[in-house]
């Protein structure tokens, strides 16, 4: 990105002018832990747009550490199903029913954050957004209205926090994953 005088005057600062260039901008903490804490802060402040962005992104970060050899869409879905997905399943007499799968959550992430770039779904953004709706009404969580599953942002974000915290505890006890956690996500300044 080229920084013009107008951008600098408006307060934008290029990364290379930041005093801590070359150091991890998140400090010594594992980046996933920092983002998890940020998600918890957003929940506490009821900053739902930021919380939703973090909640949809954290499974991607965690899954990249968990199974880096798997393609992004598949590893996201696998990670979500294992660590968060249980909250979106129910046991009925006719068998288990899943309200929100890891694949659908990946498509939601793409639809919400990237306007469907790389959603990998034959159905696309309209299809996924026609099936799911994020709402601020806590009492509507996991209810269907007009064929659309309502997901209360507060509950969804808290479910991701719980899943990510459980995964983080397990990952820190695995030497290979712990090394990848410490290596971070490449969030360093430009040298």
N, C-alpha and C positions, 0 to 999 in steps of 0.2 A: 504494500500500500504506500502510495506517495503522500506525504504529509505537506499540505500547503500552509502558507502563513496564516490563512484564515482559520484552518483547523487548529493550529497551535494556539492562536489567539483565543479560540473558543474553549480552550482547556484540554484538548486532546493531546496526549503525549505518546510519542512513539516508544515502543518497548525498549529500544536501545538507549533511550535517555533516562531510563529508570535506574536509580543508584545501585540496586542489587543485581545488575545484569550478570548472568551466568550462574546465579544461585537458584535453587529451587524456590519458586515464588510462594510456595505453600509452607515453607519452613521444614522442620525435621519430621513432622508428622506424616504418616502415610497419606497420600492424596485422597484415597477413598474415605479414610476416616475424617478428613477435613470436610469433604463434600457431604458426608453423612451428618456431621455436626451442623453444617450449613443448612441442610434440609430440616433438621430439628429446630434450628433458629427460625427458619421461615414458617414452620408449623406454629411455633410459639407466638410469632408475630402476625399470624393469619395472613401471610403474604402468599396467597394461593397460586398466583401465576408463577412465581419463582419456585415455590415448593413443587408444583407439578412438573416443571422443567427438570428439576433435580431428581424427582422421583422416577421420571421416565428415562433419565440418563444414567443413574446409578447402576441399574442392572447391566448396562453396556460396559461400564468400567469394571464392575466385579466379574462379569463373565469373561472379559479379556484377560484377567488375571487367572481365573479358574481354568479356562480351556482355550488358550491362545491359538491352538492349532486348528480349531473349528471355525468355519465361516461365521461372520458376525451375526447374521440373522438367526442361524441355528443355535449358536452359543447363548445368545440373549434369551431365546425361547426356552432352552434347556435350563438355564439359570433361574429364570422367573418361575417356571413350573416347579422347580425343586424348592426354592427358598421363599416364594411369595404365593405361588399358585394354590396352595392348600386352603388359603382363606377364600378362594373363589371356586371352591368345589363343594358339593353337597351330596350326601348319601340319601338316595331315595329308594323306595321299595323296588322300583324298576331299574335301579343301578345308580352308579355315581354320575353326577352331572357337573360339568364344568361351565361356570359363567364367563370366565375370562382366562384364555389360554396364554401361554408365553408368546406364541405366534401372533395372536391378536394384540397383545400388549406391545410387541415390536412394531406392528403396523400402526397402532395408536401413537407410539413415539414418533414414527416417521411422519404421520399425518399432522400431529400437533406441532412438532419442532421443525420439520423440513418441508412442509406442504407435499408430503408423499414421495420425496426423493428417496429411492432405495427401499421403499416399503416392501418390495418383493412380492406383492400380492397381485394376483390377476384381477382382483376386484378394485383395488385402488382406494384412494382417500375417501371418496364419497361413500363407498360401501362400508368401510370401517366406521366412519363417523355417523352413518345411518344406523349402526348397530349399538353404539356406545355413546354415552353422554356424561361428561363430568359436570357435577352439580355441587352447589354450596350447601344443599340441604342434607344434613347428616342422616335424618330419618329415612331418606330415599335410597340409601346405599344398598346396592345389589337388588333393587326392585326393577321390574319391567313396566314401562309406560309406553304404550303404543308400539310394542315390539323392540323398544330401545332399552338396553340395560343402563340404569342410572348408577354412576360411580361417584360417591361423595368424595370430593377431593381430600378432605381431612382424613377420612378412613383409608383411602388408597395410599396416601402419603405415609401414614402411620404404619400401614402394612409393609410398605417398602422399607421403612426404617427398621422394623422388627426383623424382616428377612435379611436385610443387609447386615445388621448387627450380629445376627446368628451366624451368617456366612463369614463375617470378618473374624469372629472368634475361632471358627473352624480353620480358616485360611491361615491365621497367624500361627497355628500349631502344625502346619504342614511346611517343612523347610523350603520346598520349591516355590510354593505360593507366597510364603513369607518373603523370600528373596525378590519375587516379582512385585510384591506390595512395596517393599523398601525402594526398589528401583523407580517406582512411581510411574507416571503417565507421560513423561517427557515434558513436563511443565517447567521449563527453565527459560531464562532470558536468552537473548541472542548474544553470542559472544563476538 
